[in-house]
Structures are given as C-alpha cells and as structure tokens.
Amino acid sequence: MEIDEAPQKVDIAARIVTPGTAITNDPAFMRGHGTFSEHDTIYSSVAGVVERINKLVSVRPLKQRYSGEIGDIIVGRITEVASKRWRVDVNSRQDGVLLLSSINLPGGIQRRKSESDELQMRTFFAEGDLVFAEVQSYFADGALSLHTRSIQYGKLRNGTLVTAFPQLVPRSRSHFHTLSCGVDVVLGVNGYIWVSKHVPASKVEANAELIYSDKNEPISDDEREAIARVANCIQLLNRLYVKITDMSIIFAYEASLVHSVKELLTHDVAVELAQNVMARLEQQA
C-alpha cells in the first residue's frame, strides 16, 4: 500500500479518502475504525469518509456489509429450516436466526409452540421465502436474532426484491411505505428492498391464512408496470449512490414518468433522474 507523505497540518473535515491517505499527524487525536498509525501519523486503511467524534478519528467505508442493531427493520431470505428455527440471509457476514417461538401463529393465537408446530414449520416459512422482520437481540456468536411478532411483519408476496448498498438506506421511524401509484415498498436497512402490489392491512387481518400464504394476488399489467418502474428507480438511485428513502423514491418515480420503464436503467437517463432527485431533496432540506 502506498502511503502519502504526512503533511504538517491536516484538516480533519468530512471528506472522502483512499487507503494510505494521511488524515492527521496531531498527537492529540486517537485512531478509530478504518485507520492505522505509522510514524506518529494517522492514515486511512479503507476508502471512505472521514468522521470525527471529539478526539477520535475514524473512516466510514463507502461500501460495507450490513452490521445489525437491535430494532432494525430488515428484509431477509430463508436459507435453511433447522430445529425450531430458520436461518435467514440478511446481507450480513453471517445468517440471522428466526426462532419458532418468535413468530405469530395464524390468527394471532398466543400460546407456547408445540411439537406439532415444529413439524409444520415449512407451512410457515420454507427455503427461498422472503420475510419482513425486526432484529430483537444478538446471539453469543454475533448472529442476529429476528422476530415477526406483529401483523405488519411476516412473509412477503406480490412483488420483487431489489438489492442496494445498506449504507444508502437510513434508519427511520417507518420502513413500510405505500406510494400513491399503488405500490408498497419495504425499506430493509440491510439493503434488501421489497417492492410489491398494495394489499390493504384490513384484508390480511380479516383472513389469517394470508399471513403465510404462498399464492400471489392477481396483478394487473398496470400494477406490474408500476412495480417495475419503482424497482428500476431504486436501482438507479443505488447505482448513482443517492440515499434511498420514501421521498427520493417518490421524486425519482415522478421524474421517470416521461420515460419508458426500460429506459430508466440506461446511463444517461439514470444520471438525469438522479440529479433531479438530488436537486429536489436539497430544495426540501
């Protein structure tokens, strides 16, 4: 790794650095994550953004695996059905775990899970199913423990999965959004985003079997086009490194209406829409 010659004075402002960039040679500062020290100078060890908290200097990588926190809302894919648990791909360094005791039974029945429930685990979630869940704790090995003990969580249907950089999906008060075009968006902070047809919550509550159903609702051509347009808008925001929030998706969707769905993934159109979205977000701020 090539290392920059340490300058006499280095401004510790938020800026993008590459590996080997000198950050500061002031002995008052301590090195944090993403940095190393050599000859009394702190250098970056990754490509990212310099962050300073009091006297602690660190570098936040531009790209990194999802690192979960308790309370995170995530979208995951079931990879294995094990004894009294499911293993879930959550776009992290290791799979998350969804315990049988951490799900709602059909109809919202509250009781201890029995041996018969364990035998029917694949009727709840099978390999390949997508699930909307919340991080409730950590296991001793660092794996995330998930739960779906709410009517808003559970199996995902009627849509498509879009993968984005986790750092582009900020933590917020709500991660489930219904857009005006009749599309539901679940923004998993782990970078997995689910785009689907809107199904009223009252319909799911009225029919408990829908919670774990494998069958999609009838989806019209107009609904399919709206889902594809929203999914492509999210992909172009991700490609051009724009924060993915409900507002940025709405702005991108509105600006995309003058183009066909296929055109949204071409470079020129994607750059045009991303610049439009960033300008509107700056105006709103």
N, C-alpha and C positions, 0 to 999 in steps of 0.2 A: 504493500500500500504506500503510495506517495504521500508525504506529509508536507504541508505548507510550512514555510519558514514563519516562525512566530513573530507577529508584528509587536511593536512596543505597546500600542494601545488598541484594544479591540472593543468595538461597541457591541454589547450584548443585547441587541434588539431582536425581535422576532424576525427571522429571515431563513431562507432555505439554504441548507449547506449540504455538501457532499462528503463522503468518507475522507478523512485526512485534513479537513478544513480546520484551521486554528480558530478557536472560539474566544479564548482569553488567556492571558498569562498573569492575571491578577491573583496573587496567592489567597486573597480573601474569599474566593469562590470555591465551592465544592463541586466535584463532578457527579452527575447523576446518570440515569439510564441513557444509552446511546452515545456515550463519550468515553474517552480514555485519556490518561495523563502521561506526558513524556517531557522531560527537561522543564519541569515546572509550568508546562502549558497544557491546557485542556483542548483536546481535539474531538471532532465528531467521528464516530465509528460507523454511522449509518447515514443514508440520505434522508433528510427530513427537515423539520422546522425547529429552530432553537427556542426553548422555553426556559423561563427563569422564574423561580419561586424563592423570593428573598435572596439567599446566597447560594442556592442550589441551581446548577445549570444542567439541563438535560436536552436531548434531541428526540422529538417525537417522529418516528418513521412515517414516511409518506404512505407506505404500504405495509400492512402487518396482519397477522391472523387475529381473529376476534378473541378478546380476553373478557370473559363474562363477569358481570357484577350482579349481586342479589337484587332482584326487582326488574331485571332486564326482560323485555318482551322479545321473544325470538321466534323464528320460523325454522323448523328442522325436518329432516327426513329420517324415518325409521330405517335403521340398517340391520337390526337383529332383534328377534324376540327371544329373551332369555327367561330364567326362572324368576317370576314375579316382577319382571322389569323389561323395559325396552331400551335398546341403545339407539341414540339419536345423533345423526350428523348435524352439528351446529356450526360448522365452518370454523372450528377451533382446533387447537393442537391435539385434542382427544375428544371422543364422542361424549355427549351428555347422557344422563340416565333418567328415564321416566319410570318411576315405580308404579306398580299396580295400585298401591294404596294412595297414589297421588292423582288419580283421575276420578271423574264423576261417572257414576253408572247411569245408563239410560233412564230418563225420567227424574234424574237428580236425587235418586234414593241415597240416603246417608246410612251406611252400615259397614261393618267390617267385611273385607273381601274374603271370600271363602275359596275352598279348593275348586269348586265348580267355576268360579270366576277365572281362576288361573288356567283352567282347561279351555276357556273361551277367549283367551287373550287376543287371538288373531281376529276375532269378530269385532274387537275394539280398534286395534291398530295392527296392521301387517307390514311386512317388509316393503319399502317403497312408498308408504303413505307419508303425506306431508302433514305436519302438526303445528299448531299455533299454541305456544306455551309461555310460561314465565319461569325465570330462574328463582328457586326458593332457597338454595343453600349450596355448599360445596361438600364433596366427599374428601376423605383424608388424602387421596391421591391427586386432588385438584380438579377432578371431573365435576361438571355442573349437575346438580340435582334439579329436575324440572317438575312442574305440576300443571295440571289443566283443570283445577277445581273451580271453574267458573263457566257460565253459559257462553261467554264470548270466546273461550278457548276451545280447542278440540281439533278434529280432522278438517283439513282444507279440501274444498271441491270447487268445481265450476270455473277453473281458471288456469293460469300459467305461472311458473316460477321464473323470477329474474334474479340473477346474482350480481351484486355490486360490492364495491370496497366497503368493509364495515365502518371505516372512519368517515365515510360520507353520509352515514345515517345517524344523526344525532339523537341522543336520548331526550324524550319529551314526555309531556303528560299523557298524550294519547298516541298510539301507534296504529290504530284502526281508523281508516277514513273512508267515507262514502263520497265519491265525486259526483258532480252534477250530471255527468254523462252516463250515470247508471252503473258505475264500476266501483267495486270495493278494493281498497289497497291496504295490505298489512305490511307495515314497515318494520321488519325484524332488524334489531340493532346489530345482529351478527352478519348483516349483508345479504340475507335471503329475503326477497320481497315477493309477496303473493298478490297477483292481480286477478280479480275474478268478477263474475256477474254478481250484481247486488241481490241478496236474498234477505228479506225482512227478518229481524230477530224474532218477531212475534210468530212467524211461520215455524221457525226452529223450535221455539218454546212450546208451541201447540202440538208438535209431533216429535216426541222424544227420540224416535228411531232415526231421525235425520242427523243426529249428532255423530253417529258412527256409520252412516250410510256410505257405500262406495259408488253410488249412482249419481251422475251429474244431473242437474236440472236441464230441461230443454233450453238451448241457447240459440237465439236467432242470428241471422247474418249480421244485422246491425250491431248486436251485442258483441259478437266475435270481433268485428272491426274495431269497436271501441276498446275492447280488451287489448287487442294487438297494438293499437295506437298508443295507449297508455304504457304498455310494456316497452315499446320502442322509444318512447320519450324518456323512460327511466334508464334505458341502455345508453342513450346518447348523453344524458347527464352524467352517467358513470364514466363513459369514455373520455369526456372533457373535464372530469374532476370537479363537478358542481355539486354542492350539498343537495341531498335528496330529502326533501320534506314535502308535506302535502301542498304547500304553496308553490314550490318550484315545479312540482309535477303539474299542477293546475296551469301555471303560466306556460310551461312547455306544451301542454295539450292545446291550449287556446292558440298559441302561435303556430302549431303544427297543422291546423285545420285547412290551410291553403295548400298543403302538400298531401300527396298520397301516403299511405302507411309505409310502403316500400321505400319511398324517398327519404324517410326520416333517418335511415342508417347510412346514407351517403355522407361523405366527409363535409362537403360544402354546406348542405342543409343542416347537418348536426352543429357545425360551428355557428351558423346564423342563429339557430334556435337557442343554443347555449348562451350566446352573447345577449340575445333578447331577454332570456330568463335572468341573467346576472344584472342587467340594467334595471329590470323591474324590481328585483329583490333589493337593489341599492336604493331605489326610489322609495320603496316601502319602509326601509330602515331609517 
